[in-house]
């Protein structure tokens, strides 16, 4: 077998030196070192050799294969250079002609809107915070004034992580909102505080054109002394006016959220009809946008802040819904479907 390997190497190297085009070189490579090539067939017989011959022949076989692979690679590079040289001297070949356009990626529409939201709030003095997507039951619920017996949990069908439980903070769960970062940020930085928290959230939803199990939210939190709802209204109005680049009116309605008191639903004037009423705003002139309110004292206490000294407000809105409104997207599933025909429009 040693003689076979050495003879095959000599024959193959000689044949490589005589090849003058890439097509023949590829055929020769398949013939000698391909999956069913001559070298492969010889090496399959190594298993039938005696125990003392097996490692010697195996080592020689690997050496021959490496030499042949290197020879094929070197000849291929040489032939490619020859082809390029011929084309450069061809009078029909224009070296100044532009090559094929290289496709370039771009930022996803969700990320585009998120970056713009962050820039607007940054300019108003808000820091951008982040937190874990796999959250403890305490931070996702209890720390936000939603104890285990509270019916508000029924509004957030939840993905719990099987077999994962924190001894101090309970079961682990895919976060259902970005609100847990409120408590984490208060614990870390105290007061005063001015932050937004964009991020991905998860809920056990029946998927349709307007609902999905994965979506993005933006949480806002401001804590300081002598803070009132009027500050919230001013910030939201300024944010929407900058975002949509036109004057936007804001209205508050009573709403319920366990982690704020009082709770508010915030609408803004419909940009499609200018507040006159259309199908988009259901002929009301207003578009429902976010939930908000003054931070509940239990949430402040969970974050280690004295509610007698500090006040604050919080808000949360769907970044995914905002992107859909911004671009007129009528199906939430398109944003995470990976269809390039859709993504390349933005």
C-alpha positions in Angstrom: 0.0 0.0 0.0 3.0 2.3 0.6 4.1 1.8 -3.0 0.5 2.5 -4.2 0.4 5.8 -2.3 3.8 7.0 -3.5 3.0 6.1 -7.2 -0.4 7.8 -7.0 1.2 11.0 -5.6 3.8 11.1 -8.5 1.1 10.5 -11.1 -1.2 13.1 -9.7 1.4 15.8 -9.3 2.5 15.2 -12.9 -1.0 15.5 -14.2 -1.6 18.7 -12.2 1.4 20.3 -13.9 -0.1 19.6 -17.3 -3.5 21.0 -16.7 -4.3 24.3 -18.5 -7.8 25.2 -17.4 -9.9 25.3 -14.2 -12.6 22.9 -15.5 -10.0 20.1 -16.2 -8.3 20.8 -12.9 -11.6 20.3 -11.0 -12.2 17.0 -12.7 -8.7 15.8 -11.9 -9.2 16.8 -8.2 -12.4 14.8 -8.0 -10.7 11.8 -9.7 -7.9 11.6 -7.2 -9.0 13.2 -3.9 -12.8 13.4 -4.2 -15.2 11.4 -2.0 -14.9 8.4 -4.3 -11.4 9.3 -5.7 -8.5 7.0 -6.1 -6.7 8.1 -2.9 -9.9 7.7 -0.9 -10.4 4.2 -2.2 -6.8 3.2 -1.2 -7.1 4.7 2.3 -10.3 2.7 2.9 -8.1 -0.4 2.9 -6.1 0.8 6.0 -8.6 -0.9 8.3 -7.6 -4.3 6.9 -3.9 -3.8 7.7 -2.1 -5.3 10.7 -2.0 -3.2 13.9 1.7 -2.2 13.4 1.2 -1.2 9.8 -2.0 0.8 10.3 -0.6 3.9 11.9 2.4 4.1 9.4 0.2 3.9 6.3 -2.4 6.2 7.9 0.2 8.8 8.5 1.6 8.4 5.0 -1.9 8.7 3.5 -2.6 12.0 5.3 0.8 13.3 4.2 0.0 12.4 0.5 -3.5 14.0 0.8 -2.1 17.2 2.2 0.6 17.5 -0.5 -2.0 16.9 -3.2 -4.5 19.4 -1.7 -1.7 22.0 -1.6 -0.8 21.3 -5.2 -4.4 21.6 -6.5 -4.8 24.9 -4.6 -1.6 26.3 -5.9 -2.4 25.3 -9.5 -5.9 26.7 -9.2 -4.5 30.1 -8.0 -2.0 30.1 -10.9 -4.7 29.4 -13.5 -7.0 32.1 -12.1 -4.2 34.6 -12.4 -3.6 33.5 -15.9 -7.3 34.0 -16.7 -7.3 37.5 -15.2 -4.1 38.4 -17.2 -5.8 37.3 -20.4 -8.9 39.3 -19.7 -6.9 42.5 -19.0 -5.1 42.2 -22.4 -8.4 41.5 -24.2 -9.4 44.7 -26.1 -13.1 43.9 -25.5 -12.5 44.0 -21.7 -13.2 47.4 -20.1 -11.3 47.6 -16.8 -13.2 50.9 -16.0 -16.6 49.3 -16.2 -18.4 49.1 -12.8 -18.7 45.7 -11.3 -22.0 44.1 -10.1 -23.7 46.0 -7.3 -23.1 44.5 -3.9 -26.3 44.1 -1.8 -26.1 46.0 1.5 -28.2 45.4 4.5 -30.0 48.2 6.4 -31.6 48.7 9.8 -34.8 46.9 10.6 -37.9 49.2 10.7 -38.4 48.4 14.4 -34.8 49.3 15.2 -35.2 52.5 13.1 -38.1 53.7 15.2 -36.4 52.6 18.4 -33.3 54.6 17.6 -35.5 57.7 16.9 -37.4 57.3 20.1 -34.2 57.0 22.1 -32.7 60.1 20.5 -35.8 62.2 21.3 -35.9 61.1 24.9 -32.1 61.5 25.2 -32.5 65.1 24.1 -35.0 65.6 27.0 -32.6 64.2 29.6 -33.7 60.6 29.7 -31.2 57.8 30.0 -31.7 54.5 28.1 -31.8 51.5 30.4 -31.9 47.7 29.7 -32.8 44.6 31.7 -33.0 40.8 31.4 -35.6 39.3 29.1 -35.8 36.2 31.4 -37.0 37.9 34.6 -37.9 36.7 38.1 -41.5 36.6 39.2 -40.8 39.2 41.8 -39.5 41.9 39.4 -42.1 41.1 36.8 -45.1 41.0 39.2 -44.7 41.4 42.9 -42.3 44.4 42.8 -44.8 46.1 40.5 -47.7 45.8 43.0 -49.1 42.6 41.3 -49.1 39.9 43.9 -49.9 36.3 43.1 -53.5 36.5 44.0 -54.1 39.7 42.0 -56.6 39.4 39.1 -54.4 41.7 37.0 -52.2 38.7 36.3 -55.0 37.3 34.2 -54.4 40.0 31.7 -50.8 38.7 31.1 -50.8 35.0 30.1 -47.2 34.2 30.7 -44.3 31.9 29.6 -42.8 30.5 32.8 -39.4 28.8 32.5 -39.8 25.2 33.5 -37.3 24.0 36.2 -35.9 27.5 36.7 -36.6 29.2 40.0 -34.8 31.8 42.0 -34.8 31.0 45.8 -35.2 34.7 46.6 -37.4 36.0 43.9 -39.5 33.0 42.8 -40.0 31.4 39.4 -38.3 32.7 36.3 -40.5 34.0 33.4 -40.1 35.6 30.0 -40.9 39.2 30.9 -44.4 40.4 29.9 -43.5 44.1 29.9 -40.4 46.2 30.3 -41.7 47.5 33.6 -39.4 45.3 35.8 -36.6 47.6 34.9 -38.4 50.3 36.9 -37.6 48.5 40.1 -34.2 47.4 39.1 -33.2 51.0 38.1 -34.6 52.5 41.3 -32.6 49.9 43.4 -29.4 50.7 41.5 -29.6 54.5 41.1 -32.1 55.7 43.6 -33.8 59.1 43.1 -34.0 61.5 41.2 -34.4 59.4 38.0 -35.3 59.9 34.4 -35.1 56.8 32.1 -36.7 55.0 29.3 -36.5 51.2 28.7 -37.0 49.9 25.2 -37.0 46.1 24.8 -38.6 42.9 23.8 -41.4 41.3 25.7 -43.4 38.1 25.6 -47.0 37.0 26.2 -49.0 33.9 25.5 -51.1 35.5 22.8 -53.3 34.1 20.0 -51.4 35.3 17.0 -53.3 37.4 14.5 -52.8 40.6 12.4 -52.6 42.8 15.6 -51.2 40.4 18.2 -48.1 38.3 18.5 -46.3 36.4 21.2 -43.2 38.6 20.9 -43.4 42.4 20.7 -41.4 45.5 21.7 -42.3 48.1 24.3 -40.9 51.3 25.6 -41.2 52.1 29.3 -40.7 55.6 30.7 -40.0 56.5 34.3 -39.4 59.9 36.0 -38.9 60.3 39.7 -38.3 63.7 41.4 -39.7 66.1 44.0 -43.0 67.9 43.3 -43.8 65.9 40.1 -47.3 65.9 38.7 -49.3 64.6 35.8 -48.9 67.9 34.0 -45.2 67.1 33.6 -46.2 63.8 32.0 -48.6 65.5 29.6 -45.9 67.9 28.5 -43.3 65.3 27.9 -45.6 63.0 25.9 -46.9 65.8 23.8 -43.4 67.0 23.1 -42.2 63.5 22.2 -45.1 62.8 19.8 -44.7 66.2 18.1 -41.0 65.6 17.5 -41.6 62.0 16.4 -44.3 62.8 13.8 -42.8 66.2 13.0 -46.1 68.0 13.4 -48.1 69.4 16.2 -49.9 66.6 18.2 -52.6 67.0 20.9 -52.8 64.7 23.8 -55.7 63.7 26.1 -55.9 61.6 29.2 -58.6 59.1 30.2 -59.0 57.2 33.4 -57.4 53.7 33.2 -56.3 50.9 35.4 -52.8 49.6 35.9 -51.7 48.0 39.2 -48.3 49.8 39.3 -49.7 53.4 39.0 -52.3 55.4 41.0 -54.1 57.1 39.5 -53.9 55.2 36.2 -54.4 56.9 32.8 -55.0 56.0 29.2 -53.3 58.5 26.8 -54.5 59.2 23.3 -53.2 61.5 20.7 -55.0 63.4 17.9 -55.3 61.3 14.7 -52.7 62.4 12.2 -54.6 60.8 9.3 -57.7 63.0 9.5 -56.4 65.8 11.6 -58.9 65.0 14.4 -62.0 65.1 12.2 -62.7 61.4 12.4 -61.8 58.5 10.0 -61.6 54.7 9.9 -58.1 54.7 11.5 -59.3 56.5 14.7 -62.8 54.9 14.5 -64.3 58.3 13.8 -63.3 59.7 17.2 -60.4 61.9 16.1 -58.2 60.2 18.7 -55.7 57.3 18.6 -55.1 55.2 21.7 -51.4 55.2 22.4 -50.1 54.3 25.9 -50.9 53.6 29.5 -49.5 55.8 32.2 -50.0 57.2 35.7 -48.3 58.3 38.9 -46.0 55.5 40.3 -47.7 53.6 43.0 -46.1 54.0 46.4 -45.7 50.2 46.7 -43.5 50.3 43.6 -41.4 53.1 45.0 -40.9 51.2 48.2 -39.9 48.0 46.2 -37.2 50.2 44.6 -36.0 51.5 47.9 -37.4 55.0 47.5 -39.4 56.9 50.1 -42.8 57.8 48.6 -43.2 60.6 51.2 -40.2 62.4 49.8 -40.3 61.5 46.1 -43.0 61.3 43.5 -43.0 60.0 39.9 -44.9 59.0 36.9 -44.4 56.1 34.4 -45.7 55.3 31.0 -45.5 52.4 28.6 -46.3 52.1 24.9 -45.9 49.5 22.2 -42.9 50.2 20.0 -44.2 47.6 17.5 -47.6 49.3 17.3 -45.8 52.7 16.9 -43.8 51.3 13.9 -47.0 49.9 12.4 -48.7 53.4 12.7 -45.6 55.1 11.4 -45.4 53.0 8.2 -49.0 52.0 7.7 -48.3 48.3 8.3 -51.5 46.3 8.7 -50.1 43.0 10.0 -47.8 42.7 13.0 -46.4 39.4 11.9 -44.7 41.0 8.9 -42.2 42.7 11.3 -40.8 39.4 12.5 -41.5 37.2 9.5 -38.1 37.6 7.8 -39.7 38.2 4.3 -37.1 40.4 2.5 -39.7 41.6 0.1 -41.3 43.4 3.1 -38.1 44.4 4.9 -36.4 45.9 1.9 -39.2 48.5 1.6 -37.7 50.4 4.6 
